[in-house]
Amino acid sequence: MTPQDTSKTVNSLTIEIGLLKEDIEKQNARLLASKALLEEIMDIIRITTKTADLFKRQSINAESVWASFWGILKECDESIFEMDSVGSGDI
């Protein structure tokens, strides 16, 4: 192996290390976004549970329950989209 070959190998490895570091940073960003999303979902579940407890003894309008449910799903869907955008670098 010549010094020139060694230099090319070192340069190639340096580039590869840089690319791997970028991938790690992207994965860390995705994990942080996932964690934040899960925390938001847990908050929504807590709020929904408390709300359900408040209305246990009252007659509930089914339409309003479904509207609330679909609203929560929409918020989750938007959060997932934001998380995917962060992970892919679109933001």
C-alpha positions in Angstrom: 0.0 0.0 0.0 1.5 3.3 -1.1 1.3 6.5 0.9 -1.2 7.8 -1.7 -3.4 4.8 -1.2 -3.3 5.4 2.6 -4.2 9.0 2.1 -7.2 8.1 -0.1 -8.3 5.5 2.5 -8.0 8.0 5.3 -9.9 10.6 3.3 -12.6 8.1 2.4 -13.0 7.0 6.0 -13.2 10.7 7.2 -16.0 11.3 4.7 -17.8 8.1 5.9 -17.4 9.2 9.5 -18.9 12.6 8.7 -21.9 10.9 7.0 -22.4 8.6 9.9 -22.4 11.5 12.3 -25.0 13.3 10.2 -27.2 10.1 10.2 -26.8 9.9 14.0 -27.9 13.5 14.4 -30.9 12.9 12.2 -31.9 9.8 14.2 -31.5 11.7 17.5 -33.7 14.5 16.1 -36.3 11.9 15.2 -36.1 10.3 18.6 -36.6 13.7 20.3 -39.6 14.4 18.1 -41.0 11.0 18.8 -40.6 11.5 22.5 -42.3 14.9 22.3 -45.1 13.4 20.3 -45.6 10.6 22.8 -45.7 13.1 25.6 -48.4 15.1 23.8 -50.4 11.9 23.2 -50.1 11.0 26.9 -51.4 14.5 27.8 -54.3 14.0 25.4 -55.1 10.7 27.0 -55.0 12.2 30.5 -57.3 15.0 29.4 -59.6 12.6 27.7 -59.7 10.4 30.7 -60.4 13.3 33.1 -63.1 14.5 30.7 -64.7 11.1 30.5 -64.7 10.9 34.3 -66.4 14.3 34.6 -69.2 13.2 32.2 -69.7 9.6 33.6 -72.9 10.5 35.3 -74.3 12.8 32.7 -75.9 11.9 29.4 -73.4 12.6 26.7 -74.3 13.8 23.2 -72.7 11.1 20.9 -72.1 13.6 18.2 -69.9 15.8 20.5 -68.0 12.8 21.7 -67.2 11.7 18.1 -66.2 15.3 17.2 -63.8 15.4 20.1 -62.4 12.0 19.2 -61.8 13.0 15.6 -60.3 16.3 16.7 -57.8 14.4 18.9 -57.0 12.1 16.0 -56.4 15.1 13.7 -54.0 16.6 16.2 -52.1 13.4 16.5 -51.9 13.1 12.7 -50.6 16.7 12.4 -48.0 15.9 15.1 -46.9 12.8 13.3 -46.5 14.9 10.1 -44.4 17.4 11.9 -42.3 14.7 13.4 -41.7 13.2 9.9 -40.8 16.6 8.6 -38.3 17.1 11.3 -36.8 13.7 10.6 -36.6 14.2 6.9 -35.2 17.7 7.2 -38.1 19.4 5.4 -38.6 22.0 8.0 
